């Protein structure tokens, strides 16, 4: 009856009634707490008019209810707005006041929703938020409670009102933002139900139309999860309570707050029951699953468990959604299977199980599949049982997840390898290895996995994890060698240590390392023609990247045996690559840098290729080949197209000299000669023509096959190929009858060579050298010995060009004597050692260079110790330090031969060349200073007399350095004489 009378009242009458009630409530605010009974005549009259009991005039709750009824039935929007504002201006100090205000607002909202909504929004945006951020005192708490109470009743009223389901509440986002602002200001402790009530209100508002947009929903999840998960552990919350009773209250409060959060998550999944929504919700828990704090991880996993349990038992998810992110979230949960907290372990296992149930349901499969049922046991006490469980788990993942999901799962494992949590990264490595070793790993996954590994490698410090990663890389390489090589090559923008780790991993399997080098060789040959270089930049990049990688791996010990196996193919591949780079003009930096300072600047393609070519010999026990060519500056021939064939010929000649992979390289050269590429033909024929000077060639290939190949070369369009083919067809191996003729000619030339006065000794030596080269081992040892003897006498010739060629030819001749005369030629090499050492200081640079070359050849023939070290000093050593090292290597390799060395050195004290004389003085001084005791033992009286005579002669020399030498060492000679004579 009262409601109908209110409806029939005029608007002005309703306004007066509202003013009366509001005035009464405002005037008697201070009596509220004591509940003092006070009657207002105007209120009593109003109640009587409405046929209500006048005794209720003192019931403040009743008056709030009546106020709400008047607002609800008032048709004037302005009146409602005015009196709503007056209502909200009342005191919020006590809970009964706040509840009364909220009740009135809720009643008003049933018919004046927009006005109520707008007023609450205004309150939250101005009065509440301003006070909450500026002055968080008791008044703020009252305001927040009132705002929250009103919002709760409003939400409850809207939920019960049928029409609200058709209404769009555009103010919901702003109201939720206000609530989130309140939640963010909450202290990190639990004293009230405020946190729980805010979450529940947000849940209620989220049910109104329109649904929350993803961005706002994400804000809600982030804020609510942070507010609950960031709370101290339950033990800390209880211990902070002053009494046991309050500790129990805190526990209850915590459980109800967590329950509110779980209801919010369940509400979201109910609104949109799909796998996409599941992933969206789980995505916001990732930070907490990775947290360093155990209680935060535990809370997150428990929330996920309850959410998934609800989804499995109460919902039916849409079938069309297969988000790849699901794999990532399964991976995160799986990595908690070895968490320190047992509850987290258990719940994470169940979470993975429930997620896979959802996957099975989407596919219409039976949940209790054979493989999956093996995983349902939580306990796995033995390591074998645990590994078996992990294996079956990874198999189910591979079989039942999509490729994209499975890839995301593996990437999650990869990105966990650098975790500071050892248990997590160890499990990630173990699972990654199992995945990679499982047959059927998909090709399309290889690139993403390896790229992820490359990014993560710098963060991994544990050697055990690094070893597991190496095993996983090998497993990938065995299944998909080509894809793995291509991916690692694509990462080689800069060959840093992390890329090298991946290459090294592939080298641990010998067969795999062979396949890797073979693929690099194939990539090396991807050479677009010059006219297409710009348009096929990527192809050129692949070739150059393969080249750079080969260069790097040559100096990687793990690949040493593999390069030895692939020596011939890599050699011809590098030679043809270098020719190609010269052809297309990529010659930048080919001659810019010194070999001992290669790291100072980036190398150009040509220089990288040349250094790789050198490195192939240096790192494969064929350093003598590299050294020979280096000491006569032969590597420079490879820097220009015009001299390139000559460089290949010199290289092939040196390889024959040291018997360096002749059989394998010959086989490759014959293949290259048949190629359609002209550069392949040039390299092939230069090698073949020179190898024909080796007597062993026909042990590796039949004469018929060789004839056919050389005749094929005669029909080439390239002049060099035709000329070298013709030269090969004229070799003594093809025409053995030439041996007699050439040997006879050599004897004739030898007779001329031994004559006292020759008009052109250099020309004669050149011809003899060519004949000896053609005859090779078929030349007689007697001839070689006689030539070498005479060449030794020409080392001191006044003419520099004669000295130069005599020294150079001597290095060849001592190897052409055969077994019968080898010992005799070794004696000549020994006799030449001291003169060659001195001629390294020859005033003519060409003579000095040839002296180093022949000195090393003598050292190799005589099998001195420290030969490789000796070469490094000859090639790159400078100053007195290097000279002293060479002196030591020589003396230490010829222990006891002091008398011979000294007698040879004394002869050079009479040299007309000051540099040679100075070298001899340093040598003699070194013997007297460093080997004095040995000289006392090995020298005879006659040797000492000769030494004294030579030194006495120096005392009258006009040269100051000579007289200084005499003064420095005369006392030593006298002391030596004293010891030897006695």
C-alpha positions, 0 to 999 in steps of 0.5 A: 500500500505504501508503494502505491501511495508513493507512486501517486504522490506528485514529484514535488511531494516526493521531493519534500519527503526525500528532503525530510528523510535525508535531513533527519538522517544527516541531523542525527548522525552523531547519535547513530553509533549509540542508537539514541531514540529520537522522534522527528514530527515531520518523519512521523507525519510522513509515516502516518501518511503512508499508513506505516507504523510511526514507531519506525521513525527511529529505525535508521535502516528502515528510513534508508529503505524508504528513501530508496523506494522514493528514489525508485518511484520518482519519475523525475531524473533531475530529482533522482540525481539530486537526492542520490547525491545528497544520499552519498554525501551522508556519513560513511563512518559506520558499517550500518550507515554504509549498508543503509546507503548501499540499500537505498542506491540498490533500490534506486538503480532498479529503475534509474540505472543510468543515473545511479551508474553515472553517480557511482562512476563520478564518485569513484573517479573523483572523490574516492580515487583522489582521497585514496592516493593523497590521504589514506586515512580512516576517512578513506577506508570509510569511503572505499567501503561505502563505494564497494558496498554500493557497487555490490548491491548495484551488481546484485540488483542488476543480476536479479533484474531480467532486463539488465541482460539486454542492456549494454552497460558502457560504464563497466570498464571505468567502474572496474578501473576504479576497483582495480585502483582500490585493489592496487592500493591495498597493503601487502597483508590480510586484515579484512575481506576487502580484497575478496569483495573487490574481486567478487564485485569485478567478477559480477561486473564482468558478467554484464553486457558488453563483455570485457575487452581482452585488454581490460580483462588482462588488466583485471587478471594481472592486478588480481593475481598480483594482489593475491599471489604477492601476499606473504606465505600463509606461515608468514601471515599467521606468524604476523597475527598477534594472537592464535585466534587472529591467526586462525582468522587470517587463515580463513580470510586467506582461503576466502580470498583465494577462493574469490580469485578461483571463482573469477578465473572460472567465471572467465572460462565459463563466459568463453569455454574454449582452449583459446580462453584457457591459454589466455588465462594461463598466460597471465600466470606465467610470471608466477610459475617462474617465480623464485619464491616457492609459495608464489609458484605453489599458489599459481599452480593450485589456481591453474589446477582448480581452473582446469579441473572445473573446465574438464568436469563442468564445461565442453570446450569449442573444438575449433581452437588449437592455440600454439601457446598451449604447448608453451604452457604445458612446457612451463607446468612440466618443468615444475615436476621437479620443484622443491615443493611437493605440493607444486610437483603434484599439482603441476603433474595434474595440471599437465594431465588435465590439459592433455585431457582437454586436448583429447576431448577436443580430438574426440579421443579416449582420455585413458590412452595407453601411453598417457595412462602410464603417466598418471602415477605421481610417484616415480621413486627410481631414476629408471622409472622417472626417465621412462615416465618422462619418455612416455610423456614426451611421446604423447606430446609429439603424437597428440599436440599440433606441430606448432604446439609441440614446437612451442613446448620445445622452445619453452624447454630451450628458453629454460636452459639458462634458468638460475634454478638448476632443477628446472634447467636440468629437467629442461635439458633432459626433456630436450634431449629426449625430444630430439632423440625421438625418431620422427622429429619434424623438419619444420621444427629444426630452424626454430629450435636451433635459433632458440638454442643459439639465443640461449647459449650465452646464458648457460654456464653449467657444463653438464647442461652444455653437454646435454645440449651438444647431445641434443644438437647431434641427435637433431643433426643425425635426423636432419643433417641438411636442415641443421647445417642450413640453420647454423649457417644462417646464424653465422652472421658473425662466427662467435664462440656460440656458433662454434659450440653448435659446430663442435657438437656436430663433430662429436659424431664422426659420420655426422661430421663427415656429412656436415663437411660434405654439405659445406662443400656443396654450399661452397659450390653455389656460385652464381655467375657474375651477371647475376651476383646482385639479384642472387645476393642470398646465394652468394651469401650462402657460398661465402658463409660456407667458405668462412665456416670452413675456414673457422672449422679448419682450426677447430680440433674436433674437425681435424680427422674429418678434414683429413678425410675430405682433404682432396675435395676441400682442396679443389673446392677452395682452389675453384672458389678462389678462382671464382672470387678472382673472376667476379672481382671480390678481391678486396683485401687479398694482399692487405694484411700480414699472416701473423696479424689476420685478426686486426681487420675483417678479411675479404672473401678472397683473403679468407679463401686463401687463408683457408687454403693455407690452413688446409695444409697447416692443420693436416700434418702437411705443414711442409707444403705450406712452408715450402710455398711460403718461403719462396712467396708462392702463395702470392701467385694465387692473388691474380688470375694471370698467375693463378695457374702457375700457383696451382702448378707450384702447389701440385709440385710441392705436394708430389715432393712431400707425397701429400694426398696424391692419390685422392687429389688426383682422383678429384682432379680427373673429375674436375677436368670433366666438369662443365665449369671452365675454372674446374677444368683449369684447376684439374689439369694444372694438378694432373699435369704436375702429378704426372711427374710422380712415378706412382701415378699409374698405381692410382689410375690406368694409363688409358684413363689418363690418356682419355682425360688428357685428350678431353682437355685438348678439346677445351675452349680454354687455352690454358687447359689445352696447353697443360693437357698437351704438356701432360701428354708429353710427360715421360710417364706417357712416353717412357722412351724419353727417359734415355734422351733426357738423361743423356742430355742431362749428362751433357749439360753436367759436363758443361756445368763443371767447366771453370768458366761459364757464360750463362750459368743461371740459364744452364742451371734453369735447364738442368733443373727442368730436366731433373724435375721431368726425370724425377726419381728416374734421374741417376743418383750420380748425376744428382750428387755431382750437380749438388756438389758443384752447386755448393761451391757456387754459394759464394759466387760474386754474382747474386743471381748465380748464388740465388739459383744455385741455392734454390736448385740445391734444395731440389737436387738433394731430393733426386738421388734415389735411395742409393745416393740418399746418404751421400746427398744428406752429407751434402745437405749437412755441409750446406747448413752453415753456409745457408744459415749465413746467406739468410743475411745475404745483401741480396734479398732474393738470395736470402729468401732462397737460402731460407727455403733450402735451409728448411729443406735440408732440415727436413731431409736431415730430420732435425728436431723442432722443424715446424718451430724452425719454419715459423722463425724463418717465415715470421721471425725478426731480429736477433731473437729469431736468429738466435732461435734458429741457431739453437734449433740447428745446434741442438739438432746436430749435437757433437758436430761443432768442429764441422760447423766451426770450420765452415763458419771460419771460412766466411770470416774472409767473405767480401760481404759484410753481412755474411762476415757479421753472420759468421762472427755471431755464429762463432760467438754463439758457439763460444758463449753458449757451447763452450764446454762442448767445444772443450770436449769435441775440438782438437788441438789443430782446430783450436790453432786454426781458430786462433789464427783466424781471430788474430788476423781479425785484430788488424781489420779496419772494420770496428765491429770486426775488431770488437768481435776480436776483443770480446772473444779473444780471451774465450779462445785463449781459455779454450786453447788452454783446456784443449791443449792440456 
